[in-house]
């Protein structure tokens, strides 16, 4: 039984990583990768493309808020909804006959990622033994990296056939969602009853305990947005061929995937220490990419570092809210990820203004500065003790 249960845990973690890879890397974040070919075929104008991106961020936030409220009680339902929304949305994008149906499908598909993260935080916390849970959370959260790599491979192999690429993304999301639900099974008898878990909206003290981390997540999202929005465009404008610019996108994914390899080390760090290390790495990468875009080696290395730092930083946010209140880690993950995406939305809009007025170098330097500001470890200790639990030094 012990071996069988251990195998089920491995499948749970592996398929959880796969769901994050599909919903984030293959669906939500791949929009910018395939956009030029979509624009060519469907006539999507630049302004409309921006509104689609903004709408996708808004739907992501709404979905994450749903996860915030519901993950503690119905994580399996959220997993199913995540796979259906992301997978179905990607398939609808592949079949879109014009810019309007494509835009609607792209906006809705982004919600799958918002539902996935809080549900997986809860499922991993439920079914992975305590000593291994931090590493398991880091591995699952690193799925964005493999998803970006997969999107890059699809682009290199299939473009300009973006429809087939989106179809494959949709199928992958549905399949890994089904596997994950099979591994999660039903709540076992020795697990606490769902009604005993914290649910609904937490109290004021819980929000106060998270206020500093929320500000840091907003700043980090704003500073890092310049790479997600203009990273590939920067390389293309600098004269990089398509193969190099797509390879840089793949390098982002390789960096993110490396989080699973470094999880044994990073899971031993306190959340605020990991936050400083990872956000500082992202700040350096943003600056290097903006300053030396014509160097293929520098660009690829910067993208690898950015991918690792960004993905590991989101894992640090999960660890941070878990330190504050482990019983509401899923809700905390939703709230912090919403703050991160809202920061990205603001940062992307601001970067667009700066790029138009002063050029990409200034935009990337400012992005690096804002990211560096987010490195400040504002929370100095676990405050779970003030929320009714017992603070555990780490």
HUNOR-V105339 format. One line per field, one symbol per residue. psi: psi as a letter, one per 40 degrees, with the letter a starting at -180 (. if undefined). burial: # if it has 24 or more other C-alpha atoms within 12 Angstrom, else .. A space follows every 50 residues. Layout:
psi: ???
burial: ???
This chain:
psi: dddddddddddddddddddddddcddcdeedddedddddddefhiddddd dddddddddddddddddddedddfddddddddddddddddddddeheidd ddddddddddddddddddddddddddehiddeddddddddeedddddddd ddddddddhegdddddddddddddddddddddddaihideiiideeihia hiiddddddedddddddddddddedddddedddddddeehiddddddddd dddddddedddeddddeeiidddddddddddddddddddddfeehddddd ddddddddddddddddddddddddgddfdddddddddddddddddddddd dddddddeiddddddddddddddeehgdheiheddeeeahhhi.
burial: .......#############################.##..#.#....## .#############################################..#. .###########################....################## ######..#..####################.##............###. .#...##.###########################..#.#.#.####### ##########.##..##.#########################..#.### ################################################## ##..#....####################.####..#.......
